[in-house]
Amino acid sequence: MSETMVHPETGEKLIRGIRPFSVRYEGRERTVNLPGWYPAKKGAEGLHVGDDMDAADRALVELKAEVQGVLKPDEVRAIRLRLKLSQRKAGEILGGGPRSFQKYESGEVLVSRPMTQLLRLLERDPKRLKELAGSKAA
């Protein structure tokens, strides 16, 4: 049995489902499957609640990262894990503060171009991390 609800403004019956949704930024586009409450009529607008917009938000963050030439959230996380750093330790050693990497990896904040360059350098030569960690202790 399908989940249903009544649209709070129109009174129309809505059914829980997934529809394709296009996210656009600076001439780039990505289509995601967007969950929500939708009327039976295909072209009509749906209602999105809770985490429904997460897929669209993630796609927008990725498009912005591509346009700005910075690392995407999953790339930041992969490099940090290869460096064997917690999010907090990465923020302490590399800069940005204790929650910076949590924000980068969640897509809440795009990583800066200088941080992108630093992470790419460390990805190629992880031994250099010791130099940075040593300079923070001084």
C-alpha positions as CSV (number, residue, x, y, z in Angstrom):
1,M,0.0,0.0,0.0
2,S,1.3,3.4,-1.0
3,E,1.9,6.2,1.6
4,T,-0.3,9.1,1.0
5,M,-0.9,12.6,2.4
6,V,-3.0,15.6,1.6
7,H,-1.2,18.7,0.4
8,P,-1.5,21.4,3.1
9,E,-2.4,24.2,0.7
10,T,-4.2,22.6,-2.2
11,G,-5.9,19.7,-0.5
12,E,-4.7,17.5,-3.3
13,K,-3.9,13.8,-2.6
14,L,-0.1,13.2,-2.7
15,I,1.7,9.9,-3.0
16,R,5.2,9.2,-1.7
17,G,7.6,8.5,-4.6
18,I,10.8,9.4,-6.4
19,R,11.1,11.6,-9.5
20,P,14.0,12.8,-11.6
21,F,15.1,16.4,-10.7
22,S,17.7,18.5,-12.6
23,V,20.2,20.6,-10.6
24,R,21.9,23.3,-12.6
25,Y,24.9,25.5,-11.8
26,E,27.0,27.7,-14.1
27,G,26.0,25.9,-17.3
28,R,26.4,22.4,-15.8
29,E,23.6,20.0,-15.0
30,R,23.1,16.8,-13.0
31,T,19.9,14.8,-12.7
32,V,19.1,13.1,-9.3
33,N,16.3,11.0,-8.1
34,L,14.4,13.2,-5.7
35,P,12.1,11.6,-3.1
36,G,9.0,13.5,-2.1
37,W,5.2,13.7,-2.0
38,Y,3.9,14.0,-5.5
39,P,0.4,14.4,-7.0
40,A,-0.7,11.8,-9.6
41,K,-0.4,14.3,-12.4
42,K,3.3,13.9,-13.6
43,G,4.1,17.6,-14.3
44,A,2.8,18.9,-11.1
45,E,5.0,20.2,-8.3
46,G,5.7,17.9,-5.3
47,L,6.2,18.6,-1.6
48,H,9.6,17.9,-0.1
49,V,10.1,17.4,3.7
50,G,12.9,16.4,6.0
51,D,15.9,14.9,4.1
52,D,14.1,14.8,0.7
53,M,16.3,17.6,-0.7
54,D,19.6,15.9,0.3
55,A,20.3,14.4,-3.1
56,A,19.8,17.8,-4.8
57,D,21.9,19.5,-2.2
58,R,24.8,17.0,-2.7
59,A,24.6,17.4,-6.5
60,L,24.7,21.2,-6.2
61,V,27.8,21.0,-3.9
62,E,29.5,18.7,-6.4
63,L,28.7,21.0,-9.4
64,K,30.0,24.1,-7.5
65,A,33.2,22.1,-6.7
66,E,33.7,21.2,-10.3
67,V,33.2,24.8,-11.5
68,Q,35.5,26.3,-8.8
69,G,38.2,23.6,-9.3
70,V,38.2,22.4,-5.7
71,L,37.8,18.9,-4.2
72,K,34.4,17.4,-3.7
73,P,33.3,16.3,-0.3
74,D,34.0,12.6,-0.9
75,E,37.5,13.4,-2.3
76,V,38.4,15.4,0.8
77,R,37.3,12.5,3.0
78,A,39.2,9.9,0.9
79,I,42.4,11.9,1.2
80,R,42.0,12.5,4.9
81,L,41.5,8.8,5.5
82,R,44.6,8.0,3.4
83,L,46.5,10.3,5.7
84,K,45.1,8.5,8.7
85,L,43.7,11.6,10.3
86,S,40.5,12.2,12.2
87,Q,38.4,15.1,11.1
88,R,39.4,17.0,14.2
89,K,43.2,16.3,13.8
90,A,43.0,17.3,10.1
91,G,41.5,20.6,11.1
92,E,44.2,21.1,13.8
93,I,47.2,20.3,11.5
94,L,46.0,21.6,8.2
95,G,44.0,24.5,9.4
96,G,40.4,25.6,9.5
97,G,39.5,24.5,13.1
98,P,38.2,21.4,14.8
99,R,35.0,21.2,12.7
100,S,36.3,22.3,9.3
101,F,36.7,18.8,7.9
102,Q,33.3,17.7,9.1
103,K,31.8,20.7,7.2
104,Y,34.0,20.0,4.1
105,E,33.0,16.3,4.0
106,S,29.3,16.9,4.6
107,G,29.2,19.5,1.8
108,E,28.1,22.2,4.2
109,V,31.2,24.3,3.2
110,L,33.2,24.0,0.0
111,V,36.9,23.4,0.6
112,S,39.1,26.4,-0.5
113,R,41.4,26.4,-3.4
114,P,44.5,26.6,-1.1
115,M,43.2,23.7,1.0
116,T,42.5,21.7,-2.2
117,Q,46.1,22.3,-3.3
118,L,47.5,21.3,0.1
119,L,45.4,18.1,0.2
120,R,46.5,17.2,-3.3
121,L,50.1,17.7,-2.4
122,L,49.8,15.6,0.7
123,E,47.9,12.9,-1.3
124,R,51.0,12.6,-3.6
125,D,53.5,12.8,-0.8
126,P,52.0,11.8,2.6
127,K,55.4,11.9,4.3
128,R,55.1,15.8,4.2
129,L,52.3,15.6,6.8
130,K,55.0,15.0,9.5
131,E,56.5,18.4,8.7
132,L,53.2,20.1,9.1
133,A,52.3,18.2,12.3
134,G,55.8,19.2,13.7
135,S,55.3,22.9,12.9
136,K,52.0,22.9,14.8
137,A,53.7,21.5,17.9
138,A,56.3,24.3,17.9
